[in-house]
Amino acid sequence: MRNRPFYLMFRLLLIIRTLFILMLVTMIAGSLGVFASMSITFFGTLGVFKVLGASIALTDQAIILLILTSGLIRGLLRYLEHLSGHELAFRLLARLRSQLFLKLRALAPAKTEGKKKGTIVSMMSSDIETLEVFYAHTIAPVVIAITVGIVMVLVISSVASIGLGLIALVSYLVIGFGLPVLFSLQVRTLTDAYRARFSSYNDVFLETLWGLNDSLMTRTTNARKVLFEHESDQMESLFFKLKQRLAFQKGLTDVSLFLSVVLMLMVSGASYLALWPDSGLFHAIDLTGLVISVIGMFSSFGPMVQLAALPSSLNQTIASANRLINVMDEHPAVDEVTNGHHLLDHRVTIRDLNYGYEGEPLISHLNLELGETGIIGIYGRSGVGKSTLLKLIMRFYDTKEGVILIDGYPLKTINSASLRDTIGYVMQDTYVFSDTLAYNMAFHKHPDPKVIREVLRQTGLDPLIDVLNDGLETDLGSQNRAISTGERQRIGLSRVLINHTKLILLDEPTSNVDIINESIILETLKVISKKAMVVLVTHKLSTLSICDVVYEMKDGKLHKVTSDLKPNTI
């Protein structure tokens, strides 16, 4: 249902309902503007006939004044149409970006972990920009074309003849609707393929850019170059095929337009010369009827030609809307809790916990008790569920079987804000924002700089302040090139320490840290563990040496480890 074009168009139109007045102004100004433009051609043609000696009731001065007035009105209406249309589009774009960001934040991290960065960047930028074309250059032109077409068919039928009105109607339907629908079906496959290739191109580009150092070190830059050029060539090939199809459509549209005007000219000319007897459909017409039939229909083809050009942009709009609306309709893995329990304690109890991904069991009948203080160590081979266990305690995912209690309350009944205030979580990869060191430490909380410096000392980062030009106010720069991987990891730990959380979950906190800084961090954790509970997931036996209790995670369970690291099942 959600992939159907009409459903997607309906969803896009629902977004516009709060700005209906702006859209109405755009459509009215656009329609009246087309009629004002047609008036210029109409009165100009009458002026030419008057010069050639035809009997025209209007004076030369009146014709010139009407042409100038029509031009002025056309200019004002055109300005109003563009002003209201783009005001509408840009307001909606800002709203869509805001809504998409909020939705991605609600879906994170469980539903965004598997999404490629290039796909998300493409969605936030090009997909939403494509929707701007729909709101600013599709809705109004469609309504304007329909309005102009209906009015001109009625005017030609009443001023000239019903037969000439039918010729105009058939021409409008063929050029404005028949050809666009026909080519839309042909272009849709190419457009979908192009958009998919464009997202893949973004992924390869970003990966190539961000992994440039690694490519240089491993001498694989040429391989990345070949891959990048392949993606670029594939996208260019699809783009060329799309343009070929659109060029053919434009040529066929122009031919149809020419034939329609010629047919109208021949039939209306014959009616003006009275070459056939009067009938129900055709009868003799005067000069005004001839001018309105030929010049009026020719001038009104502008909106119809815009409709004929819509398949390309509309197919891209449908593809972009499909991706956007699918994300907007996606349900988070967990729902925020705002009216639940507020935590007063941080004791964790895990009972008979089972969890897996896509039907594959990972954690099986796991039990664990965490007290108020101390350090618990967990190790095991990659992929056994150590990081998943921490994410379940953080409620990145909801448990399906078994229960996790904190302060005696199931996770689903605890206020999300209270849960995050209580637990500090340091993941393997710490993201550092392109902002100051002070911001990356505490964000918007603005603690005393002395507090920040003390935390930096505890994590072995105090020498970093002396290296950075502006100390705590140094902008760490795009992609964090000013600091190392180990320093980023310690910034993540510093964020937790500066918030004084009572339950600290650490996922490989010293994997990229040298021996000296590791010893500093471990000493800090020993001090912290006297007032807080620390859960330490690591592969390094040197890190496990500070733990009060060590568990090996194996076969979905935790096995308590003795001093000689031989596990006994618990």
C-alpha positions as CSV (number, residue, x, y, z in Angstrom):
1,M,0.0,0.0,0.0
2,R,2.7,2.5,1.0
3,N,4.6,2.0,-2.3
4,R,1.6,3.0,-4.4
5,P,2.0,6.4,-6.1
6,F,-1.5,7.7,-5.2
7,Y,-1.0,6.8,-1.5
8,L,2.3,8.6,-1.4
9,M,0.9,11.6,-3.1
10,F,-1.9,11.6,-0.6
11,R,0.6,11.5,2.3
12,L,2.6,14.3,0.8
13,L,-0.6,16.4,0.4
14,L,-1.5,15.7,4.1
15,I,1.7,17.4,5.1
16,I,0.6,20.6,3.3
17,R,-2.8,20.9,5.0
18,T,-1.5,23.3,7.7
19,L,-0.2,25.7,4.9
20,F,-3.3,25.5,2.7
21,I,-3.7,29.2,2.4
22,L,-0.2,29.6,0.9
23,M,-0.9,26.9,-1.6
24,L,-4.3,28.4,-2.5
25,V,-2.6,31.8,-3.1
26,T,0.0,30.1,-5.3
27,M,-2.6,28.3,-7.4
28,I,-4.9,31.4,-7.8
29,A,-1.9,33.6,-8.7
30,G,-0.6,31.0,-11.2
31,S,-3.9,30.5,-12.9
32,L,-4.7,34.3,-13.2
33,G,-1.1,34.8,-14.4
34,V,-1.6,32.4,-17.3
35,F,-4.7,34.2,-18.3
36,A,-2.9,37.5,-18.1
37,S,-0.1,36.2,-20.3
38,M,-2.7,34.9,-22.8
39,S,-4.3,38.3,-22.8
40,I,-1.0,39.9,-24.0
41,T,-1.0,37.5,-27.0
42,F,-4.7,37.9,-27.7
43,F,-4.7,41.7,-27.7
44,G,-1.4,41.8,-29.6
45,T,-3.0,39.6,-32.3
46,L,-6.0,41.9,-32.4
47,G,-3.7,44.8,-32.9
48,V,-2.0,43.1,-35.8
49,F,-5.3,42.4,-37.5
50,K,-6.4,46.0,-36.9
51,V,-3.2,47.2,-38.7
52,L,-4.0,44.8,-41.6
53,G,-7.4,46.5,-41.9
54,A,-9.7,44.2,-40.0
55,S,-12.7,45.7,-38.3
56,I,-11.8,45.8,-34.6
57,A,-14.0,47.7,-32.1
58,L,-11.0,48.6,-29.9
59,T,-8.9,51.7,-30.6
60,D,-5.2,51.5,-31.0
61,Q,-4.7,53.3,-27.7
62,A,-7.0,50.9,-25.9
63,I,-5.2,47.8,-27.4
64,I,-1.8,49.2,-26.3
65,L,-3.1,50.0,-22.8
66,L,-4.6,46.5,-22.5
67,I,-1.3,44.9,-23.5
68,L,0.7,47.0,-21.0
69,T,-1.9,46.4,-18.3
70,S,-1.9,42.6,-18.9
71,G,1.9,42.6,-18.9
72,L,2.0,44.4,-15.5
73,I,-0.6,42.2,-14.0
74,R,1.2,39.1,-15.3
75,G,4.5,40.3,-13.7
76,L,2.9,40.9,-10.4
77,L,1.0,37.6,-10.4
78,R,4.2,35.8,-11.4
79,Y,6.1,37.3,-8.5
80,L,3.3,36.4,-6.1
81,E,3.1,32.9,-7.4
82,H,6.8,32.3,-6.9
83,L,6.9,34.1,-3.6
84,S,4.1,32.1,-2.1
85,G,5.1,28.8,-3.7
86,H,8.7,28.9,-2.5
87,E,7.7,30.2,0.9
88,L,5.4,27.2,1.2
89,A,8.1,24.8,-0.1
90,F,10.9,26.1,2.2
91,R,8.7,26.0,5.2
92,L,7.8,22.5,4.5
93,L,11.4,21.5,3.8
94,A,12.4,22.9,7.2
95,R,9.6,21.0,8.8
96,L,10.4,17.7,7.0
97,R,14.1,17.9,7.9
98,S,13.1,18.5,11.5
99,Q,10.6,15.7,11.6
100,L,13.0,13.3,9.9
101,F,15.7,14.2,12.4
102,L,13.4,13.6,15.3
103,K,12.2,10.3,13.8
104,L,15.8,9.1,13.3
105,R,16.6,10.1,16.9
106,A,13.6,8.1,18.1
107,L,14.6,5.1,16.0
108,A,18.2,5.3,17.2
109,P,20.2,3.3,18.0
110,A,18.5,0.0,17.3
111,K,16.9,0.9,14.0
112,T,19.7,3.1,12.7
113,E,22.7,0.8,13.4
114,G,22.3,-1.1,10.1
115,K,21.6,1.9,7.9
116,K,24.4,3.2,5.8
117,K,25.5,6.8,6.3
118,G,25.3,7.6,2.6
119,T,21.6,6.5,2.5
120,I,20.8,8.7,5.5
121,V,22.7,11.7,4.0
122,S,20.9,11.1,0.7
123,M,17.6,11.1,2.5
124,M,18.3,14.3,4.5
125,S,19.6,16.2,1.5
126,S,18.6,15.0,-2.0
127,D,15.4,13.2,-1.1
128,I,14.0,16.2,0.7
129,E,15.2,18.6,-2.0
130,T,13.3,16.5,-4.5
131,L,10.2,17.0,-2.5
132,E,10.7,20.7,-2.8
133,V,10.2,20.3,-6.5
134,F,6.9,18.5,-5.8
135,Y,5.6,21.2,-3.5
136,A,6.9,24.3,-5.4
137,H,6.7,23.0,-9.0
138,T,4.2,20.2,-9.2
139,I,1.1,20.7,-7.2
140,A,0.4,24.3,-8.3
141,P,1.2,23.6,-12.0
142,V,-1.2,20.6,-12.1
143,V,-4.0,22.6,-10.6
144,I,-3.2,25.6,-12.9
145,A,-3.1,23.4,-16.0
146,I,-6.5,21.8,-15.1
147,T,-8.0,25.2,-14.4
148,V,-6.7,26.8,-17.6
149,G,-7.7,23.8,-19.7
150,I,-11.3,23.7,-18.4
151,V,-11.7,27.5,-18.8
152,M,-10.3,27.5,-22.3
153,V,-12.5,24.6,-23.4
154,L,-15.6,26.4,-22.1
155,V,-14.5,29.8,-23.7
156,I,-13.7,28.3,-27.1
157,S,-16.9,26.2,-27.0
158,S,-19.0,29.3,-26.2
159,V,-17.2,32.0,-28.3
160,A,-16.4,29.7,-31.3
161,S,-18.0,26.3,-31.5
162,I,-18.4,23.1,-29.5
163,G,-16.3,21.2,-32.1
164,L,-13.4,23.5,-31.6
165,G,-13.8,23.2,-27.9
166,L,-13.6,19.4,-28.3
167,I,-10.4,19.7,-30.3
168,A,-8.9,21.8,-27.5
169,L,-10.1,19.3,-24.9
170,V,-8.5,16.3,-26.8
171,S,-5.3,18.2,-27.3
172,Y,-5.1,19.1,-23.6
173,L,-5.7,15.5,-22.6
174,V,-3.2,14.0,-24.9
175,I,-0.4,16.5,-24.2
176,G,-1.1,17.2,-20.5
177,F,-2.1,13.7,-19.3
178,G,-1.9,11.0,-21.9
179,L,1.8,11.4,-22.8
180,P,2.9,12.0,-19.2
181,V,1.1,8.9,-17.9
182,L,2.5,6.8,-20.7
183,F,6.1,8.0,-20.2
184,S,5.8,7.9,-16.4
185,L,5.4,4.1,-16.6
186,Q,8.4,3.8,-18.8
187,V,10.6,6.2,-16.8
188,R,9.7,4.9,-13.3
189,T,12.1,1.8,-13.5
190,L,15.0,4.0,-14.6
191,T,14.3,6.6,-12.0
192,D,14.2,4.0,-9.2
193,A,17.4,2.4,-10.4
194,Y,19.1,5.8,-10.6
195,R,18.0,6.8,-7.0
196,A,19.3,3.4,-5.7
197,R,22.6,3.9,-7.5
198,F,22.9,7.4,-6.2
199,S,22.6,6.2,-2.6
200,S,25.2,3.5,-3.3
201,Y,27.4,6.2,-4.8
202,N,27.1,8.3,-1.7
203,D,28.0,5.3,0.5
204,V,31.1,4.6,-1.6
205,F,32.1,8.2,-1.7
206,L,31.8,8.7,2.1
207,E,33.6,5.4,2.9
208,T,36.4,6.3,0.5
209,L,36.7,9.8,2.0
210,W,36.6,8.7,5.6
211,G,38.9,5.7,5.0
212,L,41.5,7.6,3.0
213,N,44.2,7.2,5.6
214,D,43.6,3.4,5.9
215,S,43.6,3.1,2.1
216,L,47.0,5.0,1.9
217,M,48.5,2.8,4.6
218,T,47.3,-0.4,3.0
219,R,48.1,0.8,-0.5
220,T,44.5,0.2,-1.7
221,T,43.8,3.7,-3.0
222,N,43.8,2.4,-6.6
223,A,41.3,-0.3,-5.7
224,R,39.0,2.3,-4.0
225,K,39.5,4.5,-7.1
226,V,38.3,1.7,-9.4
227,L,35.3,1.0,-7.2
228,F,34.5,4.7,-7.0
229,E,34.8,5.1,-10.8
230,H,32.6,2.1,-11.3
231,E,29.9,3.5,-9.2
232,S,30.2,6.9,-10.9
233,D,30.0,5.2,-14.4
234,Q,27.0,3.2,-13.4
235,M,25.2,6.3,-12.2
236,E,26.2,8.2,-15.3
237,S,25.0,5.4,-17.6
238,L,21.6,5.4,-15.9
239,F,21.4,9.2,-15.9
240,F,22.1,9.1,-19.7
241,K,19.4,6.6,-20.4
242,L,17.0,8.6,-18.3
243,K,17.8,11.8,-20.2
244,Q,17.4,9.9,-23.5
245,R,14.0,8.8,-22.6
246,L,13.0,12.3,-21.4
247,A,14.4,13.9,-24.6
248,F,12.3,11.5,-26.7
249,Q,9.2,12.4,-24.6
250,K,9.9,16.1,-25.1
251,G,10.2,15.6,-28.8
252,L,7.0,13.7,-29.0
253,T,5.2,16.3,-26.9
254,D,6.5,19.1,-29.2
255,V,5.3,17.2,-32.3
256,S,1.9,16.7,-30.7
257,L,1.6,20.3,-29.7
258,F,2.5,21.4,-33.3
259,L,-0.1,19.0,-34.8
260,S,-2.8,20.2,-32.3
261,V,-2.2,23.9,-33.2
262,V,-2.2,23.1,-36.9
263,L,-5.4,21.1,-36.6
264,M,-7.1,24.0,-34.6
265,L,-5.8,26.5,-37.2
266,M,-7.2,24.5,-40.1
267,V,-10.6,23.7,-38.6
268,S,-11.1,27.2,-37.1
269,G,-9.9,28.8,-40.4
270,A,-12.4,26.7,-42.3
271,S,-15.2,27.8,-39.9
272,Y,-14.2,31.4,-40.3
273,L,-14.3,31.1,-44.1
274,A,-17.6,29.1,-43.7
275,L,-16.3,26.2,-45.9
276,W,-18.9,23.9,-44.5
277,P,-22.5,24.2,-43.5
278,D,-23.5,24.8,-39.9
279,S,-24.0,21.7,-37.7
280,G,-24.3,20.8,-34.1
281,L,-20.5,20.8,-33.6
282,F,-19.2,23.3,-36.1
283,H,-20.6,26.6,-37.5
284,A,-19.3,29.8,-39.0
285,I,-17.3,32.0,-36.6
286,D,-16.2,35.6,-36.6
287,L,-12.6,37.0,-36.3
288,T,-12.8,37.1,-32.4
289,G,-13.7,33.4,-32.4
290,L,-10.8,32.6,-34.8
291,V,-8.3,34.5,-32.7
292,I,-9.5,33.0,-29.4
293,S,-9.5,29.5,-30.8
294,V,-6.0,29.6,-32.3
295,I,-4.1,32.1,-30.2
296,G,-6.0,31.2,-27.0
297,M,-5.3,27.4,-27.3
298,F,-1.7,28.0,-28.4
299,S,-1.0,30.4,-25.5
300,S,-2.6,28.0,-23.0
301,F,-0.3,25.1,-23.9
302,G,2.4,26.4,-21.5
303,P,0.8,24.8,-18.4
304,M,0.1,21.6,-20.4
305,V,3.8,21.4,-21.5
306,Q,4.7,21.7,-17.8
307,L,2.5,18.7,-17.1
308,A,4.2,16.7,-19.8
309,A,7.6,17.4,-18.2
310,L,6.4,16.0,-14.8
311,P,7.1,12.3,-15.2
312,S,10.8,12.6,-14.5
313,S,10.5,14.8,-11.4
314,L,7.3,13.0,-10.3
315,N,8.9,9.6,-10.5
316,Q,11.9,10.9,-8.4
317,T,9.4,12.5,-6.0
318,I,7.6,9.1,-5.6
319,A,10.9,7.3,-5.0
320,S,12.0,9.9,-2.5
321,A,8.6,10.1,-0.8
322,N,8.6,6.3,-0.5
323,R,11.9,6.2,1.3
324,L,11.0,9.2,3.5
325,I,7.5,8.0,4.5
326,N,8.7,4.4,5.1
327,V,11.2,5.9,7.7
328,M,8.5,8.2,9.2
329,D,6.1,5.2,9.5
330,E,8.7,2.9,11.1
331,H,8.2,2.1,14.7
332,P,11.0,2.5,17.2
333,A,12.5,-0.7,18.7
334,V,11.6,0.8,22.1
335,D,9.1,3.5,23.1
336,E,10.1,6.5,25.3
337,V,8.7,6.3,28.8
338,T,7.7,9.6,30.3
339,N,5.1,8.6,33.0
340,G,6.9,5.7,34.6
341,H,9.1,5.2,37.7
342,H,11.9,7.5,38.7
343,L,15.0,5.6,39.8
344,L,16.3,6.1,43.3
345,D,18.7,3.2,43.3
346,H,20.8,1.5,40.5
347,R,20.8,-2.1,41.6
348,V,20.4,-4.4,38.5
349,T,18.8,-7.8,38.5
350,I,18.7,-9.9,35.4
351,R,16.5,-13.1,35.5
352,D,16.4,-15.8,32.9
353,L,17.1,-13.4,30.0
354,N,16.8,-14.7,26.4
355,Y,17.6,-12.6,23.4
356,G,18.6,-13.0,19.7
357,Y,18.6,-11.4,16.3
358,E,16.4,-12.5,13.4
359,G,15.5,-15.7,15.1
360,E,19.1,-16.7,16.0
361,P,19.5,-17.1,19.8
362,L,22.4,-15.1,21.3
363,I,21.7,-14.8,25.0
364,S,20.1,-17.8,26.7
365,H,18.7,-18.0,30.3
366,L,21.2,-15.4,31.6
367,N,21.1,-14.3,35.2
368,L,23.1,-11.6,36.9
369,E,23.0,-9.4,40.0
370,L,24.8,-6.1,40.2
371,G,25.2,-4.4,43.6
372,E,25.7,-0.7,44.4
373,T,29.5,-0.7,44.1
374,G,32.4,-2.7,42.6
375,I,33.7,-3.7,39.2
376,I,32.3,-6.6,37.3
377,G,34.4,-7.8,34.3
378,I,32.9,-9.7,31.3
379,Y,35.0,-11.2,28.5
380,G,34.5,-13.7,25.7
381,R,35.0,-14.1,22.0
382,S,33.5,-11.6,19.5
383,G,29.8,-12.0,18.7
384,V,28.8,-13.9,21.9
385,G,26.5,-11.1,23.1
386,K,28.7,-9.0,25.5
387,S,27.8,-5.7,23.8
388,T,24.2,-6.8,23.3
389,L,23.9,-7.4,27.1
390,L,25.0,-3.8,27.8
391,K,22.6,-2.5,25.2
392,L,19.7,-4.4,26.7
393,I,20.5,-2.9,30.1
394,M,20.5,0.5,28.4
395,R,17.1,-0.5,26.8
396,F,18.3,0.1,23.3
397,Y,16.2,-3.0,22.7
398,D,13.3,-4.4,24.6
399,T,13.7,-7.9,26.2
400,K,11.4,-10.6,24.8
401,E,11.9,-13.3,27.3
402,G,13.2,-12.8,30.9
403,V,13.3,-9.6,32.8
404,I,15.8,-6.8,33.6
405,L,15.0,-4.9,36.8
406,I,16.6,-1.7,38.1
407,D,15.7,-0.5,41.5
408,G,13.2,-3.4,41.4
409,Y,11.3,-1.9,38.4
410,P,11.2,-3.6,34.9
411,L,13.0,-1.4,32.3
412,K,9.8,-0.8,30.4
413,T,8.2,1.0,33.4
414,I,11.2,3.3,34.1
415,N,11.2,6.9,32.8
416,S,13.7,7.0,29.9
417,A,15.3,10.2,31.1
418,S,15.8,8.7,34.6
419,L,17.3,5.6,33.1
420,R,19.8,7.7,31.1
421,D,20.6,9.8,34.1
422,T,21.3,6.8,36.2
423,I,23.4,4.8,33.6
424,G,26.6,6.0,31.9
425,Y,27.5,4.0,28.8
426,V,30.7,4.1,26.9
427,M,30.6,2.3,23.5
428,Q,33.6,0.9,21.5
429,D,33.4,3.8,19.1
430,T,33.1,7.2,20.6
431,Y,31.8,10.0,18.3
432,V,33.4,13.4,18.8
433,F,31.6,16.4,17.5
434,S,33.1,19.2,15.4
435,D,33.0,21.5,18.4
436,T,35.2,22.5,21.3
437,L,36.8,20.1,23.7
438,A,34.7,21.5,26.5
439,Y,31.5,21.0,24.5
440,N,32.5,17.4,23.7
441,M,33.1,16.7,27.4
442,A,29.9,18.2,28.9
443,F,27.7,19.4,26.0
444,H,25.4,22.1,27.1
445,K,25.8,21.6,30.9
446,H,28.6,24.2,31.3
447,P,30.4,22.8,34.3
448,D,33.3,24.6,36.0
449,P,36.4,24.3,33.8
450,K,38.2,23.0,36.9
451,V,35.8,20.0,37.0
452,I,36.5,19.3,33.4
453,R,40.3,19.5,33.9
454,E,40.1,17.1,36.9
455,V,38.1,14.6,34.8
456,L,40.6,14.9,32.0
457,R,43.4,14.2,34.5
458,Q,41.5,11.1,35.7
459,T,41.4,9.7,32.1
460,G,44.9,10.7,31.2
461,L,43.8,13.5,28.8
462,D,45.3,16.4,30.7
463,P,48.4,16.6,28.4
464,L,46.0,17.1,25.5
465,I,45.0,20.6,26.7
466,D,48.6,21.7,26.4
467,V,48.9,20.4,22.8
468,L,45.7,22.0,21.6
469,N,46.0,25.7,20.7
470,D,43.0,27.0,22.6
471,G,42.9,24.5,25.4
472,L,39.3,23.5,26.3
473,E,38.0,25.9,23.7
474,T,39.8,24.3,20.8
475,D,37.5,23.3,18.0
476,L,38.4,19.6,17.4
477,G,37.6,20.0,13.7
478,S,35.7,18.1,11.0
479,Q,36.1,14.3,11.3
480,N,38.1,14.8,14.5
481,R,41.5,14.8,12.8
482,A,43.0,16.8,15.7
483,I,42.8,13.9,18.1
484,S,43.6,10.2,18.0
485,T,41.3,7.2,18.3
486,G,42.5,6.5,21.9
487,E,41.9,10.1,22.8
488,R,38.3,9.9,21.4
489,Q,37.8,6.8,23.5
490,R,38.9,8.6,26.6
491,I,36.7,11.5,25.9
492,G,33.8,9.1,25.9
493,L,34.8,7.9,29.3
494,S,35.2,11.5,30.5
495,R,31.6,12.2,29.5
496,V,30.4,9.5,31.8
497,L,32.7,10.6,34.7
498,I,31.6,14.2,34.5
499,N,28.0,13.2,34.9
500,H,28.7,11.2,38.1
501,T,26.4,8.3,37.1
502,K,26.0,5.5,39.6
503,L,26.0,2.6,37.1
504,I,28.7,2.7,34.4
505,L,28.8,0.3,31.5
506,L,32.1,0.2,29.6
507,D,32.5,-1.6,26.3
508,E,36.2,-2.1,25.5
509,P,37.2,1.3,27.1
510,T,40.9,0.7,26.8
511,S,41.2,-1.1,23.5
512,N,42.9,1.8,21.8
513,V,44.9,3.1,24.8
514,D,48.6,2.6,25.6
515,I,49.8,0.9,28.8
516,I,50.5,4.2,30.6
517,N,47.1,5.7,30.0
518,E,45.4,2.3,30.6
519,S,46.9,2.3,34.1
520,I,45.7,5.8,34.7
521,I,42.1,4.8,33.6
522,L,42.2,1.7,35.7
523,E,43.2,3.6,38.8
524,T,40.4,6.0,38.2
525,L,37.9,3.2,37.8
526,K,39.1,1.7,41.1
527,V,38.3,5.0,42.8
528,I,35.0,5.3,41.1
529,S,33.9,1.8,41.9
530,K,33.9,2.6,45.6
531,K,30.8,4.8,45.0
532,A,29.4,3.3,41.8
533,M,28.9,0.0,40.0
534,V,31.2,-0.5,37.0
535,V,30.5,-3.2,34.4
536,L,33.6,-3.7,32.2
537,V,33.4,-5.6,28.9
538,T,36.9,-6.2,27.5
539,H,39.2,-8.6,25.7
540,K,42.3,-7.4,27.6
541,L,43.3,-9.5,30.6
542,S,45.3,-6.5,32.0
543,T,42.0,-4.6,32.2
544,L,40.3,-7.5,34.0
545,S,42.9,-7.5,36.7
546,I,41.1,-4.7,38.6
547,C,37.7,-6.5,38.6
548,D,36.1,-7.8,41.8
549,V,34.3,-10.5,39.8
550,V,35.0,-11.8,36.3
551,Y,32.6,-13.6,34.0
552,E,33.2,-15.3,30.7
553,M,30.3,-15.1,28.3
554,K,29.8,-18.4,26.5
555,D,26.9,-20.2,25.0
556,G,24.6,-17.3,25.9
557,K,25.4,-17.5,29.6
558,L,27.8,-15.9,32.1
559,H,30.3,-18.3,33.7
560,K,32.1,-17.1,36.8
561,V,35.9,-17.2,36.4
562,T,38.3,-18.2,39.1
563,S,41.7,-16.5,39.7
564,D,43.3,-18.9,37.1
565,L,40.6,-17.9,34.5
566,K,39.0,-21.4,34.4
567,P,35.3,-20.9,34.2
568,N,32.8,-22.6,36.4
569,T,29.2,-22.5,35.3
570,I,26.9,-20.4,37.6
